[in-house]
Amino acid sequence: MTDRRTFIAAASATVAAAAFPTGATAVSNYPKLVHHVFFWLKNPNSKEDLEKLLKGLRTLAKIESVRGVHFGVPASTEKRDVVDNSYSASEILFFDDTAGQKIYQDHPIHQQSVADCSHLWEKVVVYDAIAA
Amino acid sequence: MTDRRTFIAAASATVAAAAFPTGATAVSNYPKLVHHVFFWLKNPNSKEDLEKLLKGLRTLAKIESVRGVHFGVPASTEKRDVVDNSYSASEILFFDDTAGQKIYQDHPIHQQSVADCSHLWEKVVVYDAIAA
């Protein structure tokens, strides 16, 4: 239950930041570390491969240091030069800190997901960002 | 207050998804659209330019269709071939849908932020992802 309370408190702080922004202090109350990953499938037109990948990604939500998740596919927003919609799937995981990200990185559930899905993708790009 | 309640409900659903994952249905209760933006500064070693950019980005939290925010810089996670830590700043904005993202895209606060900061960056990459 501690994790649930912590996340709700953090999410509430974010609501405050979004509705009544007060600058960096409020924003940094959100879970601080974001792990963004973008995947390009070997068979980008295979709905079956996409579903297999998304199924593997969803298992990551079970890892105890994960504080929030979003799994997605390219949205149908306006096409602009700066928008990269060539990827097949995206993953966002929130952690409290780099220690939480390390627990995830080494976790058997993560290793299993990689073992189950890595044959599906040809390229992965990771961006890890800490609140600023 | 409606927006605050909506976000808290969505965040609580995400907590449930993270703590007790039940698959795609629970995960998709999170604000559905993620707008990720990565910025590369013209002067990547200028702390002043980074602060100016972050100040401009933080104003985006005031836009009424924005449901959650995270502004960051590269985290000191493990160096791996797939990790891109060459960017200067990252922005995540959550929206309910593509209509919310469009309100942001055309909003005077967003236009002002671009006008104030676009001279600072040499490259921007945007990924828009819809929950899947």
Interface residues (C-beta under 8 A of the other chain):
Chain A: D3 R4 F7 I8 A11 S12 T14 V15 A17 A18 A19 P21 G23 A24 V27 Y30 L33 V34 H35 H36 F38 L54 R58 T59 A61 K62 V66 R67 G68 V69 H70 F71 G72 V73 P74 A75 S76 T77 E78 R80 V82 V83 D84 N85 Y87 A89 S90 I92 F94 T98 Q101 K102 Q105 V124 V125 V126 Y127 D128 A129 I130 A131 A132
Chain B: D3 R4 F7 I8 A11 S12 T14 V15 A17 A18 A19 P21 G23 A24 V27 Y30 L33 V34 H35 H36 F38 L54 R58 T59 A61 K62 V66 R67 G68 V69 H70 F71 G72 V73 P74 A75 S76 T77 E78 R80 V82 V83 D84 N85 Y87 A89 S90 I92 F94 T98 Q101 K102 Q105 V124 V125 V126 Y127 D128 A129 I130 A131 A132
